[in-house]
């Protein structure tokens, strides 16, 4: 499955290989991205839906420059539930020009208004909620969305529209205001 990245969640963690003297240790690093919100001045994970995106250093992910991974396409495993958490593994970055099957989209209230996660009708049936954090009036949602799928927030209905000439670029566009 090919996944285009439009943004990242606010929380990052990393994990290294087991052996301390392993020469391949830097290539065995794994980076986990999930949702978070500000709590008492720092970003914290406040999961309502637990999940994460895993990026492997061996697959070309560079944690020093995550912004360079935006609008890039990755070969990924199928999304699944593992130990009670939603999981998506980004195996390797692809060269430019690949058309993704899905997009990793991160949504905050500044863009869509508050999401009413749970009851039906807040997202298209082909959209998968990977992770969702919420505290007080703050939210962050990480979604897997195909092109032209939609979500509904407090401000209206937003459709994920890919760029006409560069199919690996996509953005949420307000189509029906509240």
C-alpha positions in Angstrom: 0.0 0.0 0.0 1.3 3.5 -0.9 0.7 6.3 1.6 1.3 10.0 1.0 2.1 12.1 4.1 0.4 15.5 4.4 1.4 16.1 8.0 2.5 14.6 11.3 1.1 14.4 14.8 2.6 16.4 17.6 4.2 13.6 19.6 7.4 11.7 18.5 9.2 8.9 20.2 12.1 6.8 19.1 13.4 3.3 19.8 16.8 1.8 19.0 18.0 -1.7 18.3 18.7 -4.0 21.3 22.4 -4.5 21.1 24.6 -1.6 22.5 27.6 -2.6 20.3 25.6 -3.2 17.2 27.2 -1.3 14.2 23.8 -1.3 12.4 22.1 0.3 15.4 21.4 3.7 13.7 19.7 1.9 10.8 17.6 0.0 13.2 16.1 3.1 14.8 12.3 3.3 14.7 10.4 6.6 15.1 6.8 6.6 16.3 4.4 9.5 15.6 1.1 10.0 17.2 -1.3 12.7 18.3 -1.0 15.1 21.3 -2.3 18.3 22.7 -0.9 21.1 24.9 -1.3 20.4 28.7 0.2 22.8 31.2 2.6 24.3 28.6 3.9 21.1 27.0 2.6 18.7 24.4 1.2 15.5 25.9 -0.6 12.5 24.5 -4.2 12.4 25.7 -5.4 9.4 23.7 -9.1 8.8 23.2 -8.1 6.4 20.3 -4.6 4.9 20.7 -2.5 4.6 17.6 0.7 5.5 15.9 2.6 5.7 12.6 6.0 3.9 12.7 8.9 5.1 10.5 12.0 3.0 10.1 15.4 4.7 9.6 16.4 1.9 7.3 13.5 2.9 5.0 14.9 6.4 4.4 13.1 8.3 7.1 15.4 11.1 8.5 14.2 12.3 11.9 16.4 15.4 11.7 14.4 16.7 8.8 10.7 15.5 9.2 9.5 18.4 7.1 11.3 16.8 4.1 8.9 13.8 4.5 5.8 15.9 3.9 4.3 15.3 0.5 6.4 12.2 0.1 5.0 8.7 -0.6 5.9 5.6 1.4 5.5 1.9 0.9 3.5 0.8 4.0 2.2 -2.3 5.5 -1.6 -2.7 5.9 -3.0 -0.8 8.9 -3.9 -3.0 11.8 -4.6 -3.2 15.5 -1.7 -4.5 17.6 -1.8 -4.9 21.4 -4.9 -2.7 21.4 -3.4 0.2 19.4 -4.0 1.1 15.8 -0.7 0.8 13.9 0.6 1.7 10.4 4.2 0.9 9.5 5.9 3.1 6.9 8.5 0.7 5.5 10.4 2.8 2.9 10.2 6.1 1.2 9.7 6.1 -2.6 11.1 8.3 -5.3 9.0 11.3 -6.3 6.0 10.9 -8.6 4.3 7.9 -7.1 0.5 8.1 -6.7 -0.6 7.1 -3.2 -3.5 4.9 -2.4 -4.1 6.8 0.9 -2.9 9.9 2.7 -1.8 10.4 6.3 -3.7 13.5 7.4 -3.5 15.3 10.7 -6.4 17.5 11.7 -6.6 20.1 14.4 -9.5 22.4 15.4 -7.8 25.5 13.9 -8.5 24.0 10.5 -11.9 22.1 10.8 -13.3 23.2 14.1 -14.0 20.6 16.8 -14.6 17.1 15.5 -17.4 15.0 17.0 -15.6 11.7 17.0 -17.7 8.6 17.7 -21.2 9.2 16.3 -21.8 8.3 12.7 -21.6 11.0 10.0 -18.4 12.7 11.0 -16.2 10.9 8.4 -16.6 9.0 5.2 -16.7 5.2 5.6 -13.4 4.7 3.8 -11.5 7.0 6.3 -9.6 5.2 9.1 -9.0 7.0 12.4 -5.4 6.0 13.4 -5.0 8.2 16.5 -7.0 10.8 18.4 -6.0 12.9 21.4 -8.3 15.4 23.2 -8.1 17.5 26.3 -10.3 20.5 27.3 -10.9 22.4 24.0 -8.0 20.9 22.1 -8.0 18.0 19.7 -5.6 16.3 17.3 -6.6 13.5 14.9 -4.5 11.4 12.7 -6.4 9.8 9.8 -5.8 7.6 6.8 -7.9 9.0 3.9 -8.2 8.1 0.3 -8.5 11.0 -2.2 -11.9 12.7 -2.2 -12.9 11.2 1.2 -14.3 13.6 3.8 -14.6 14.6 7.4 -17.1 16.9 9.1 -16.0 19.3 11.8 -17.7 22.2 13.6 -16.9 24.5 10.6 -18.3 22.2 8.0 -17.5 19.3 5.6 -13.9 19.0 4.3 -12.9 16.9 1.3 -9.4 15.6 0.8 -8.5 16.9 -2.7 -5.2 15.8 -4.4 -3.4 18.3 -6.6 -4.2 17.9 -10.3 -0.6 17.7 -11.5 1.1 16.2 -8.5 -1.1 13.4 -7.1 1.1 12.9 -4.1 0.0 16.4 -2.8 -3.4 16.6 -1.1 -5.2 19.0 1.2 -8.5 19.3 3.0 -10.8 21.7 1.4 -14.0 23.1 2.9 -16.9 22.2 0.6 -19.9 22.7 2.8 -19.8 25.3 5.6 -22.0 24.8 8.7 
